[in-house]
Amino acid sequence: MSKGCLQESCCGPGFWNIQCNSLPNLNFTRRTKAVAFLDDLILVIIGETVSEAENFSNLEMSKIRAFSTGNKVGFNEDKSKVMLISRWKRKEVKDINVYLNNKPLEQVTTIKYLGIIINAKFKFIQYISYAAEKCTKLIYSLSKSAKVSWGLKNKALKQYIKERYYLFYCMEHQFGQKQ
């Protein structure tokens, strides 16, 4: 290999610290917050209007491009996404054109970041559905192990299922959404 390191290798965190740890500390504008966790980077950029947010985004992406060429690090434009988050019902155009390495980034309405699904209105209904589906698969796997002579007893399994559905019922009402 001439650069980079293999995904999930022992050297990965060390190489990240050597090469990219200073990325969140670039001279970003006061409207920008950069958060890095392992090899994931997210930029949160605040603008009064959509066009202002677009201009600040492209300015920050040019700083990232300069950092990447100076440190011989590449960022994958196909994996990079842009999402416009707004709670206001504006009448302006909600298409935003942000470029990385002179290629437009795909605009999406939901992003999965560190296992949490976030949508453009900061509602977590997709994440709740995703978590409920994962729990349903887990419960199904547990129910297969509940046999007459071995595994979990039916009473214990029934209690487990009741607790899990109660947890999701509480989560739905905490976020004010129903499935």
N, C-alpha and C positions, 0 to 999 in steps of 0.2 A: 504494500500500500504506500502511496506517495503522500497522502494526506487524509485526515479524518481518522475515525476509529470505528470498529464494528459496534453495532447496536448491542446493548446489554453486556459489553465486555468489561473485564475488571478495570481496564485503563480508562474507560469512558468518563467517569466523574473527574478523574485527575486531568485528562486532556481538556475537558470542558472548563475546569478551573483555570488552567494555564491559558487557554486560547480565548474563551468567550465570557469569562466571569465579569469582565469590565463592560460588557455590552449594556446592561441596565443602567450603568452610570455615565452613559454618553451625555453630551450637553443637549438634552431634550428641552423643549420649551416648557414653561410652567403649566401648560394645559395637557401635558403628556405624562403618563405614569407607565413605566415599564416594569413588568413582573416576569421573572424567569424562575422556572422550576425544572431541574434537570435539563433536558434539551428542549423544553417548550418555552416559548417567549410570547407574551401577550402585551400589546400596546393599547392603553386606554387613552383616547384622545377626546377632549371636550371641545365642542364648538357651539356657538350660538345658533348658527344656521348649518344646513347640510353642506353648502359650498365652503363655508369656513372650516368645517370638520374635514372636508376633502382636501383643502389646501394644506392644513396642518398635517394631515396624514401623509401626503406626498412629500412634504418637507422632512418629516421624521424618517420616511422610507429612504430618502436620499442619504441621510446620515447613516442609516443601517447599511446601505449599499457601499458607502465609503469605508465603513468599519470592516465589512466583509472582504473588500478588495485589499485593504491594508493588512488584514490578519490572515489572508488566504483561506477564508471560510466561505462556504457557499450556503445559500438558503434556497430551499426548494419552493419555487413559485406555485407549483401545483398543489402543495400541501398548505400553503399560506392562504388564508381567507380573510375577508373583510365583512363586518356586520355593522349596520347602522342601528343603534339602540336609541329609541326615543319613546317617551310616554305621551308626548303631545300628538294631537291629531293636526298635523300641519298640512297645508295645501301645496307645499313645495315638492319638487321632484325628489323621490327618495332613492334614486340611483346614485351611487357614489363610485367614482373612478379612481382607484388607488393602484399605483404601479410599483412593482418590485423588479429590479433588473430590466426595466423598460418593458415589462409584460404586465398586463392588467390582472389584478387579483380577482378571483371569483367572489361575488357578493352573495351571502347566504342569509337565511333568516334564523337558523339555529347553529350553534357551535357546541361541540363536545370538548370541554377543556378539563383535564385531570379527572375524567370520569363523570363530570356533571354536565348535563345538557342545559344550555342557556338559550333562550330565544330572545328575539328583538324587543319584546315587551317585558322582559324579566319575569315571566311566568314560568313555573316549573312543571307544568302539566306533562310535557314530554318526558322529563326526568322521572316523575312519579310513575308514569306508565312503564318506562324502561325498568325501574327498580321493582315494580310489581311483577313484571314479566319474569325478571331474574328470580324473584322469590317463588313465583309459581313453579318454575322449573326445579328449584331446590326442593320445594314441598313435594313435587311429583317424585323426585329421586328418593326423598325420605319415605314416601308412602310405599314405594316399591320394596324398601327394606323392612317394612312392617308386616311380618308374616305371623302366622299363628304360633309357631314354636320358637322363633328367634327374632332378633331385631327389636325395634321399638314396639311397645304395646300400643294398642289402639287408643287407650285413654291418654297416654302421653303425647301421641301424635295429634290427637284432636285438640288438646290444650295448646300445643305449639302452633297449629293452624289458626286457632282463635286469637292468639296473641299477635301473630303476624298480620292478620286482617284488621285487627283493632289498631295496630301501629299505622297501617296505610290509611285507615279511616281518619285517624287523628292528623296525619300529614296532609291529607286532602283538605280538611277543614282549616288547618293552620294557614295554608296558602290561599284559602278562600275559593277553591276550585273543586268541582266534582267531576268525576269521570263519566 
